[in-house]
Amino acid sequence: MHNTAAEENNVQRKSKITTISIFASGGLAAIKFIAGILTGSLGLIAEGMHSLLDLLSTLVTFVAVRVAAKPPDANHPYGHERAEALGALAGMTLLGATALIILYHAVVKIVWEPGAPEVSIWSFSIIIISIIIDFLRVRTLKKAAKHYQSQALASDAEHFGNDMLGSLAVLLSLVFIFLARYLPLPVWLVERADALAALGVVVIAFKSVWSIGAEAIRSLMDDVPEDLAPRLQELVEQLPGVVSGAVSIKTRFVGNKPYVEATVGTPRSLTFEKAHELTEIIEHAIKHELSSNAEVIVHAEPIHTTDEPYSITVRSVAALLDLRIHNLNLYLVSGEIRIELDLEVSDDLSLTEAHAKSEILEKALINEFALPIKVAVHIEPRNEIPRPAIRHQSSFDRVRQALENMEDYKQVTIDEVLLTDEGLVVTLIMTLPGQTPLADAHVVMYNLERVLRAEITDIIRVHIDPEPLTKVMVY
């Protein structure tokens, strides 16, 4: 709500500025035309046409500012801010057309119909008033254009800046013609001074058409600074988690609002949550570099890197095939990588169907690795739905008795013994010193499972939960 109110306030201020400018342009155009016709000054008539054009241009600016303020809709998802560029381009087109007309009449007067206009106090007064008004308008519009980053207001400021310079040229020509009454100045130059001043107006107008028009066209054509994409790419590649050389960035500006689309390569080891977190970091970095109102879309693309661990490669290949694996072990044997893993498949599958999935995984791994590899896949059925089970006291007692007979496993307690249609499922808790290496802990748990299965043959599964032994402090 606060942002909407601020935007509406900005629109009202820009509209107020253009409204004042409309009345000023209309008044100056009328005064200059009247004075030019009465005195026969082509320079004043040119300035009158210039001011009339400024009036039309300011009307275009007024409409463009109102249209650009409209929020995005179904037909304009990026908003309407490019209306300001269109308004600036329309104003420059009008300025160019008027400059051509003035150029034609100036050439005619210089070559075929030379003659000095009548100079009076009214001529000087009108030009001086025009210069003062244009100076005030240019200062106000430039300040507003910079504050609101408005192309339309900048176009208007350029218009009136040209108007002021053109008026100065006309003023100088009038002074030159007035001095000819008292000084022996060349007649051929006096008769053409007014037309030469009009040519000055034309030159200044064409300069504005080129600068402001080119800027508007660049905006409409999505032109951006050449160093922008490399600068943003370098910024993103420096962030931790982004793969160097795997960043692509596209940027466009709609009005003064940047829209950025970034595709970044990330290690395949990143989880979905970590990848999303990285995209938010990238988004904030780009906004900090460009503008807080920038719209940034970041697409994270997992890619293979030269330093990627073999285990990540194996798990990534399995994930791409929508296969779940565990108990992965890797061995390097005489320059060959041996991969051993358990592949989880639904227990609804037949052996042939399960083996087909195993073959697909094996071929994908062979294609992925540069070194020669050998793959051993253990197919393990995965239970998709809960199976019936009961707590069986006699089975619990059997397991407890077996553990009591094992001198090496006094630190083991029974958590659960379940009886299923296939056999017993036993869950144990084993306490070990906290500093025990994990590999050693795994060996101890494996040996316990092996001994317990040998003692109770109808056990189908043993789960062992290792817990670190905490020291009890005595005070």
matplotlib code that plots the C-alpha trace (Angstrom):
import matplotlib.pyplot as plt

x = [0.0, 2.8, 4.6, 1.3, 0.7, 4.3, 4.0, 0.7, 2.2, 5.1, 2.6, 0.7, 3.9, 5.1, 1.6, 1.7, 5.1, 3.9, 0.7, 2.6, 4.9, 1.8, 0.5, 4.0, 4.6, 1.2, 1.7, 5.2, 4.2, 1.4, 3.5, 6.4, 4.2, 2.5, 5.7, 7.4, 4.5, 4.3, 8.1, 8.7, 11.4, 12.0, 13.9, 10.9, 8.6, 11.0, 11.0, 7.2, 7.0, 9.6, 7.4, 4.3, 6.1, 7.1, 3.4, 2.5, 5.5, 4.5, 1.0, 2.5, 4.6, 1.5, -0.2, 2.9, 3.4, -0.2, 0.0, 3.4, 2.0, -0.6, 0.2, 0.9, -2.1, -2.8, -1.7, 1.3, 2.9, 6.0, 3.9, 3.4, 6.6, 7.8, 5.1, 7.6, 10.1, 7.4, 6.4, 10.0, 10.3, 7.1, 8.3, 11.6, 9.8, 7.7, 10.9, 12.6, 9.7, 9.5, 13.3, 13.0, 10.3, 12.4, 15.4, 13.6, 12.4, 15.9, 17.6, 15.0, 15.6, 19.4, 19.7, 16.7, 14.8, 17.2, 15.9, 16.2, 13.1, 11.8, 13.4, 11.5, 11.4, 8.7, 11.0, 13.7, 11.2, 9.6, 12.9, 14.2, 11.0, 11.2, 14.8, 13.9, 10.9, 12.8, 15.7, 13.3, 11.5, 14.8, 16.1, 12.8, 12.4, 16.0, 15.7, 12.4, 13.7, 16.7, 14.7, 12.0, 14.3, 11.8, 12.7, 9.6, 10.5, 14.2, 12.9, 10.9, 13.9, 16.0, 13.2, 13.2, 17.0, 17.0, 14.4, 16.5, 19.6, 17.6, 16.1, 19.7, 20.6, 17.6, 18.5, 22.0, 20.6, 18.2, 21.1, 23.2, 20.4, 19.7, 23.4, 23.4, 21.5, 24.5, 27.5, 28.7, 28.0, 27.9, 24.5, 24.5, 25.1, 22.5, 19.9, 20.7, 21.4, 17.8, 17.8, 21.2, 19.7, 16.9, 19.6, 21.1, 17.7, 17.6, 21.1, 20.2, 16.9, 18.6, 21.1, 18.2, 16.5, 19.7, 20.4, 17.0, 15.5, 18.5, 18.1, 14.3, 15.0, 17.7, 15.2, 12.5, 15.0, 16.1, 19.6, 21.7, 25.3, 27.8, 29.6, 26.4, 26.1, 29.8, 29.8, 26.8, 28.2, 31.5, 29.5, 27.4, 30.4, 32.2, 29.4, 30.1, 28.2, 28.1, 30.2, 32.6, 32.0, 28.4, 26.5, 24.3, 22.5, 20.0, 18.9, 16.3, 14.9, 11.3, 11.3, 13.8, 13.0, 15.5, 14.4, 17.1, 17.1, 20.0, 20.8, 23.6, 25.4, 25.5, 27.2, 25.0, 25.7, 23.5, 20.1, 16.9, 16.7, 20.4, 20.0, 16.9, 18.8, 21.6, 19.1, 17.9, 21.5, 22.1, 18.8, 19.8, 23.3, 21.9, 19.4, 22.2, 24.2, 21.4, 18.3, 16.1, 13.1, 14.7, 12.8, 15.2, 14.6, 17.3, 17.3, 19.7, 21.0, 22.9, 25.9, 28.9, 32.1, 35.6, 36.3, 33.0, 33.3, 32.6, 29.9, 28.0, 28.3, 26.7, 23.9, 23.2, 22.9, 20.5, 18.4, 18.1, 16.8, 14.4, 16.1, 16.9, 20.2, 21.9, 24.9, 27.2, 30.8, 33.6, 36.9, 39.8, 41.3, 44.3, 42.9, 39.4, 36.5, 34.4, 31.0, 28.9, 25.5, 22.0, 19.2, 15.8, 12.9, 9.3, 8.6, 5.7, 8.2, 9.3, 13.0, 13.1, 11.6, 13.9, 17.0, 16.0, 16.2, 19.6, 20.8, 19.6, 21.5, 24.7, 24.7, 24.1, 27.1, 29.4, 28.5, 29.1, 32.6, 35.7, 37.6, 36.7, 34.2, 32.6, 29.2, 27.8, 24.2, 22.4, 18.6, 16.7, 12.9, 11.3, 8.1, 5.7, 2.9, 3.0, 3.0, 1.2, 3.4, 2.8, 4.9, 5.7, 6.8, 8.3, 10.4, 11.4, 12.6, 14.5, 16.4, 17.1, 18.4, 20.7, 22.1, 22.7, 24.8, 27.1, 29.9, 31.0, 27.7, 26.7, 26.1, 23.2, 19.5, 16.4, 14.2, 11.6, 11.0, 8.3, 6.8, 5.9, 4.7, 8.3, 10.0, 11.4, 12.4, 14.7, 15.6, 18.6, 20.2, 24.0, 26.0, 29.6, 32.2, 31.6, 35.1, 34.7, 35.5, 32.3, 34.0, 34.9, 31.3, 29.9, 32.1, 31.0, 27.3, 27.9, 29.4, 26.6, 24.0, 25.9, 26.2, 22.5, 21.3, 23.4, 21.8, 18.2, 17.7, 14.2, 15.4, 14.9, 16.1, 18.2, 18.2, 20.9, 20.7, 24.2, 24.2, 27.3, 28.2, 28.2, 30.5, 28.8, 30.5, 31.1, 31.4]
y = [0.0, 2.4, 1.8, 2.3, 5.6, 6.7, 5.8, 7.7, 10.7, 10.6, 10.4, 13.4, 15.4, 14.5, 15.4, 18.7, 19.6, 18.7, 20.6, 23.8, 23.2, 22.8, 26.3, 27.8, 26.3, 27.4, 31.0, 31.3, 29.7, 32.3, 35.3, 34.2, 33.6, 36.9, 38.8, 36.9, 37.6, 41.3, 41.8, 39.4, 37.6, 34.0, 33.4, 34.3, 32.3, 29.3, 29.8, 30.0, 26.7, 25.3, 26.3, 25.0, 21.7, 21.8, 22.2, 19.1, 17.2, 18.2, 16.9, 13.6, 13.6, 14.2, 11.2, 9.1, 9.8, 8.8, 5.6, 4.6, 4.8, 2.1, -1.2, -4.5, -6.3, -9.4, -7.8, -5.9, -8.2, -6.0, -2.8, 0.3, 2.2, 2.0, 4.5, 7.1, 5.9, 6.0, 9.5, 10.7, 9.1, 10.8, 14.1, 13.7, 12.8, 16.0, 18.0, 16.5, 17.3, 20.9, 21.3, 20.2, 22.8, 25.5, 24.4, 24.7, 28.3, 29.3, 28.1, 29.9, 33.1, 32.8, 31.9, 33.5, 35.9, 37.7, 40.5, 41.8, 41.7, 44.7, 44.9, 46.5, 46.5, 43.9, 41.5, 41.8, 41.5, 38.4, 36.6, 37.6, 36.4, 33.2, 32.6, 33.2, 30.9, 28.1, 28.4, 27.9, 25.0, 23.2, 23.4, 22.1, 19.3, 18.1, 17.8, 15.9, 13.7, 12.7, 12.2, 10.0, 8.6, 9.6, 9.5, 11.6, 14.4, 14.2, 14.6, 17.7, 19.2, 18.6, 20.4, 23.5, 23.5, 23.6, 26.3, 28.4, 28.0, 28.7, 31.8, 33.0, 32.5, 34.6, 37.2, 37.5, 37.9, 40.7, 42.5, 42.2, 43.6, 46.4, 47.4, 47.6, 50.9, 52.5, 50.5, 49.8, 46.0, 43.9, 44.2, 40.6, 39.4, 41.6, 40.4, 36.8, 37.0, 36.1, 33.1, 32.0, 32.1, 29.9, 27.5, 27.5, 26.4, 23.6, 22.4, 22.3, 20.5, 17.8, 17.3, 16.7, 14.3, 12.3, 12.1, 11.7, 9.7, 7.3, 6.8, 6.1, 3.6, 1.8, 1.5, 0.1, -2.4, -3.7, -2.1, -2.4, -1.3, -3.7, -4.2, -5.0, -8.7, -9.5, -7.4, -9.3, -12.6, -11.9, -10.9, -14.1, -16.4, -15.1, -16.4, -19.7, -22.6, -21.2, -23.1, -20.8, -20.5, -21.8, -18.5, -17.0, -13.6, -11.7, -8.2, -5.8, -2.5, -1.5, 2.2, 2.4, -1.0, -3.8, -7.4, -10.0, -13.7, -15.7, -19.3, -20.6, -23.9, -25.5, -28.7, -31.7, -32.3, -29.4, -30.4, -28.7, -26.6, -25.5, -24.7, -22.6, -20.8, -20.1, -18.6, -16.2, -15.1, -14.5, -12.5, -10.2, -9.7, -8.6, -6.3, -4.7, -4.2, -2.8, -1.6, -2.7, -2.7, -5.1, -8.2, -11.1, -14.7, -17.3, -20.8, -23.2, -26.0, -28.9, -29.7, -32.1, -30.6, -31.9, -32.1, -33.8, -36.7, -40.1, -40.8, -37.6, -38.7, -42.1, -40.6, -37.9, -40.5, -42.6, -39.5, -38.5, -42.0, -41.7, -44.6, -44.9, -46.4, -46.9, -48.7, -47.3, -48.4, -47.3, -49.0, -48.1, -51.3, -51.0, -47.9, -49.2, -47.9, -50.6, -49.5, -51.6, -50.4, -51.5, -50.6, -50.2, -51.3, -52.0, -55.5, -55.7, -56.1, -59.4, -60.3, -59.5, -56.1, -55.3, -56.5, -54.2, -51.2, -52.4, -52.6, -49.1, -47.7, -49.6, -48.4, -44.8, -45.0, -46.4, -43.5, -41.0, -42.0, -41.2, -44.0, -47.7, -48.9, -52.1, -52.0, -54.5, -53.9, -55.6, -55.5, -54.9, -54.9, -51.8, -52.1, -49.3, -50.0, -50.9, -54.6, -56.2, -57.0, -57.8, -57.6, -61.2, -61.7, -65.2, -63.9, -60.9, -63.4, -65.4, -62.3, -61.2, -64.6, -64.7, -61.3, -62.3, -65.2, -62.9, -61.6, -59.0, -57.1, -56.2, -52.6, -53.6, -53.2, -54.3, -51.6, -53.7, -57.3, -57.6, -60.8, -60.5, -63.1, -63.3, -63.6, -61.4, -57.8, -56.8, -53.2, -52.8, -49.9, -50.1, -47.6, -46.9, -44.4, -41.1, -40.9, -44.3, -43.9, -44.4, -47.1, -49.1, -48.6, -50.0, -53.1, -53.7, -53.4, -55.7, -58.4, -58.2, -58.6, -61.6, -63.4, -62.7, -64.0, -67.2, -67.7, -67.0, -68.1, -66.7, -63.1, -61.4, -57.9, -56.3, -52.5, -51.3, -47.7, -46.6, -44.1, -42.3, -43.1, -39.9, -39.7, -39.1, -36.3, -37.0, -34.0]
z = [0.0, 0.9, -2.5, -4.4, -2.7, -3.4, -7.1, -7.3, -5.7, -8.3, -11.1, -9.8, -9.5, -13.0, -14.4, -12.6, -14.1, -17.7, -17.2, -16.3, -19.3, -21.6, -20.7, -21.0, -24.5, -25.7, -24.6, -26.0, -29.3, -29.8, -28.8, -31.1, -34.1, -33.7, -33.3, -36.2, -38.6, -37.6, -38.0, -40.8, -38.8, -39.9, -36.8, -34.6, -36.8, -36.5, -32.8, -32.8, -34.7, -32.3, -29.3, -31.0, -31.4, -27.8, -27.0, -29.0, -27.5, -24.0, -24.6, -25.8, -22.6, -20.5, -22.0, -21.9, -18.2, -17.4, -19.5, -18.1, -14.6, -15.2, -13.4, -15.3, -16.7, -18.8, -22.0, -20.6, -17.9, -17.8, -17.2, -19.4, -18.6, -22.2, -23.0, -21.9, -24.5, -27.2, -26.0, -26.3, -29.8, -30.9, -29.6, -31.5, -34.7, -34.5, -33.8, -36.8, -39.1, -37.9, -38.3, -41.9, -42.6, -41.0, -42.9, -46.2, -45.5, -44.2, -47.3, -49.5, -47.6, -47.7, -51.4, -53.2, -50.9, -48.5, -46.4, -42.8, -40.6, -38.7, -35.3, -32.4, -28.6, -28.8, -30.7, -28.0, -25.2, -26.5, -27.1, -23.6, -21.9, -23.9, -22.8, -19.1, -19.2, -21.0, -18.6, -15.6, -17.4, -18.3, -14.8, -13.4, -16.0, -15.7, -12.0, -12.2, -15.0, -12.9, -9.8, -11.5, -14.2, -16.8, -20.5, -21.4, -19.0, -20.2, -23.8, -22.7, -21.0, -24.2, -26.2, -24.0, -23.8, -27.6, -27.5, -25.2, -27.4, -30.5, -28.8, -28.0, -31.7, -32.7, -30.1, -31.5, -35.0, -33.9, -32.1, -35.3, -37.4, -34.9, -34.8, -38.6, -38.2, -36.6, -37.8, -41.4, -41.3, -44.5, -46.1, -47.5, -43.9, -42.3, -44.8, -44.0, -40.3, -39.3, -41.6, -40.3, -36.8, -38.0, -39.3, -35.8, -34.5, -37.1, -36.1, -32.4, -33.2, -35.2, -32.4, -30.0, -32.5, -32.7, -29.0, -27.4, -30.4, -30.3, -26.6, -27.0, -29.8, -27.7, -24.8, -27.1, -28.6, -25.2, -25.6, -22.5, -21.7, -23.2, -19.9, -17.9, -18.6, -18.1, -14.9, -13.5, -14.6, -12.8, -9.7, -9.7, -10.4, -7.3, -5.1, -3.2, -4.8, -8.4, -11.0, -12.8, -16.5, -16.2, -15.8, -18.4, -17.8, -19.8, -18.8, -20.2, -18.9, -19.0, -18.3, -15.4, -14.0, -14.7, -15.5, -15.1, -16.1, -14.8, -15.4, -13.1, -12.9, -9.5, -8.2, -8.3, -4.7, -3.7, -2.3, -3.6, -0.5, -0.8, -4.5, -3.7, -0.9, -3.5, -6.0, -3.3, -2.5, -6.2, -6.5, -3.6, -5.0, -8.4, -6.8, -4.7, -7.9, -10.1, -8.2, -5.3, -7.6, -10.1, -11.1, -10.9, -12.0, -11.2, -12.6, -11.0, -13.2, -11.7, -13.8, -13.7, -12.6, -13.1, -9.3, -8.5, -6.1, -7.6, -5.0, -6.1, -9.7, -8.9, -6.8, -9.4, -12.2, -10.1, -9.2, -12.9, -13.6, -10.6, -8.9, -5.2, -4.0, -0.7, 0.7, -2.0, -1.9, -4.3, -5.0, -7.2, -8.5, -11.0, -12.6, -12.7, -10.5, -9.0, -7.8, -5.4, -4.4, -3.3, -5.7, -4.1, -6.3, -5.5, -4.3, -6.8, -9.6, -11.1, -11.2, -14.9, -14.4, -11.5, -13.4, -16.3, -14.0, -12.8, -16.4, -17.2, -14.1, -15.0, -18.6, -17.5, -15.0, -17.7, -20.0, -17.2, -16.1, -18.0, -16.3, -16.9, -14.3, -13.2, -11.5, -9.0, -8.2, -5.4, -5.9, -2.7, -2.6, -1.2, 0.7, -0.4, 2.1, 5.8, 6.5, 9.4, 12.5, 16.2, 19.3, 20.3, 23.9, 23.4, 20.5, 22.6, 25.3, 22.8, 21.6, 25.2, 26.2, 23.1, 24.0, 27.6, 26.4, 24.4, 26.6, 24.0, 23.8, 27.3, 26.2, 24.0, 24.9, 23.0, 21.7, 19.8, 18.5, 15.9, 14.4, 10.7, 8.1, 6.9, 10.3, 13.1, 12.9, 15.7, 16.8, 19.2, 20.9, 21.3, 23.4, 22.3, 23.4, 21.7, 20.3, 18.5, 14.8, 12.7, 10.6, 13.8, 15.1, 11.9, 12.2, 15.7, 14.7, 11.6, 13.8, 16.3, 13.5, 12.1, 15.5, 16.3, 13.0, 13.5, 16.9, 15.8, 12.3, 11.7, 12.1, 8.7, 9.7, 12.4, 13.0, 15.4, 16.7, 17.9, 20.8, 22.1, 25.7, 27.8, 30.8, 34.1, 36.1, 39.8, 42.1]

ax = plt.figure().add_subplot(projection="3d")
ax.plot(x, y, z, "-o")
ax.set_aspect("equal")
plt.show()
